[in-house]
């Protein structure tokens, strides 16, 4: 991480117009460190603080798609020195996009996708999995959830209930005008048995979806799309989450995550496709932005990144944003951890 990473390690500082009565939000990248590159392709991170330690998870495989991907779980006492706590595998299955949450009884929960490629790079089947741990090292065997084809991409616990949006692309074609993809909102009290809340009416091939909550229970939904202009969709609904209002963002989403500041402002980490032609595989970067009331994103900072990148984990701890992500800007797809000073809002 000597060349391009150092180039980015100046004080990156941006500001945007504040909400009425608030100081403008600024983000200053304080530090970026590569924390793992042992796998051939290391990608799709998540980050959590649990039991007074840091936990970072991601997929290890030979390439972005295909093969039998494994889930790596790292642990750190101080966020500086990291060690492997677990490597999770399932024979014949590509385990992908792990996400970490803490259940109401204090267990660490990991949800991920399980894809079957059968020695090819063509997806043959897929179903979501969940695993649980008391110590972050020993995990239960992967348990199948929902139905074949559905991918419960991220889980969020709120008031003792787990919520997640699952997408199903098994009817998809590669043509821009091909069949629509399905998106559905689910809830669970144990992370294993899931009940349908609502079939979402989101056009444009919705897929990766992050859910977050306001203190009053309002649900925020950030949806990546692969059709209809590809711009992200931002939805909001109050309990029981049947009536939704939608806004179209000014940015495409990719591996998006969101975090609410104490001030009520929302930060979004996502892949930045600015200036990238549709279908291009290089040139994207990972950025941090402020979510505006109209659903648009105002960029705050761009991390040392490039090519195959994004999928951040985000934790606010002692006044700093801890931000994990993956990137290929130094040649090998590796895992990075950044610390960011957030001010204002």
Secondary structure, DSSP 8 states (H G I E B T S, - for coil): --SHHHHH-S--EEE----TTS---EEEEEEEEEEE--SSEEEEEEEEEETTEEEEEEEEESSSSSS--EEEEEEESSSSS-EEEEEE--TT-EEEEEEEEE-TTS-EEEEEEEEE-TTSSS--EEEEEEEEESSSSSB---EEES-TTEEEEEEEEETTEEEEEEEE-TT--SSTTS---EEEEEEESSSSS-EEEEE---TTTEEEEEEEE-TTS-EEEEEEESSTT-EEEEEEE-TT--S-EEEEEEEE-SS-EEEE-TTS-EEEEEEE-TT--TT--S--EEEEEEE-TTS-EEEEEE-S--SS-EEEEEEEETTEEEEEEEE-TTSS-EEEEEEEEEE--
